[in-house]
Amino acid sequence: MFTGRAAMGQAGGSRSIIDPVLRQINDLSLTFQEFSFSFVSRNCNKVAHFLAKPVSASHDSETWHVTPTCVYDLIMLEALAG
């Protein structure tokens, strides 16, 4: 795990495609006393990876107000594994 503000400081001079996102995160982080990121392998969170993959490929955003039926089996597998 690493602290968000420290990581954002490293991205200051970046010309990366995600630099605008990092800058927005940095700006939003100033409204909190503290925040952090943590890495979770997609192998440990298959549901999130399954749902994020098509959305990130299309550059759209998506909101689910109920659990999508396409992930029921993955949820059960993760629940049994944990």
C-alpha positions in Angstrom: 0.0 0.0 0.0 1.2 3.5 -0.7 -0.1 6.9 0.4 -1.9 8.7 -2.4 -0.3 12.2 -1.9 3.2 10.7 -2.1 2.3 8.8 -5.3 0.7 11.9 -6.8 3.9 13.9 -6.2 5.8 11.5 -8.3 3.5 12.0 -11.2 3.8 15.8 -11.2 6.1 16.0 -14.3 4.7 13.0 -16.1 3.6 13.1 -19.7 1.7 9.8 -19.2 -1.7 9.3 -20.7 -3.1 8.9 -17.2 -1.5 12.2 -15.9 -4.8 14.1 -16.1 -6.4 11.4 -14.0 -3.6 11.5 -11.5 -3.9 15.3 -11.3 -7.6 15.1 -10.7 -7.1 12.5 -8.0 -4.5 14.7 -6.4 -6.9 17.7 -6.5 -9.7 15.7 -4.9 -7.3 14.3 -2.3 -6.9 17.7 -0.9 -10.5 17.6 0.4 -9.6 14.6 2.7 -7.3 14.5 5.7 -5.9 11.2 4.6 -6.4 8.6 1.8 -4.5 5.6 0.4 -4.4 3.2 -2.4 -4.0 -0.5 -2.2 -3.2 -3.0 -4.9 -5.5 -6.0 -5.2 -4.6 -8.5 -7.9 -7.3 -9.2 -10.4 -6.9 -12.9 -9.4 -8.3 -11.9 -6.0 -11.1 -9.7 -7.3 -12.3 -11.3 -10.5 -15.8 -9.7 -10.2 -14.3 -6.1 -10.3 -12.0 -7.1 -13.2 -14.8 -8.7 -15.1 -17.0 -5.6 -14.8 -14.2 -3.1 -15.4 -12.7 -4.7 -18.6 -15.5 -3.9 -21.1 -16.1 -0.5 -19.6 -12.4 0.6 -19.8 -12.2 -0.8 -23.4 -15.1 1.4 -24.4 -14.0 4.5 -22.4 -17.5 4.7 -21.0 -18.6 4.8 -17.4 -21.1 2.4 -16.0 -23.2 2.3 -12.8 -24.9 -0.8 -11.5 -27.7 -0.4 -8.9 -28.2 -4.2 -8.6 -25.7 -7.0 -9.0 -25.4 -7.8 -12.7 -26.4 -11.4 -13.4 -23.3 -12.0 -15.5 -21.2 -12.0 -12.3 -23.3 -14.3 -10.1 -21.1 -17.3 -10.7 -17.9 -15.3 -10.0 -19.3 -14.0 -6.8 -20.1 -17.5 -5.6 -16.6 -18.7 -6.5 -15.0 -15.8 -4.6 -17.3 -16.3 -1.6 -16.4 -20.0 -1.5 -12.7 -19.4 -1.9 -12.6 -16.8 0.9 
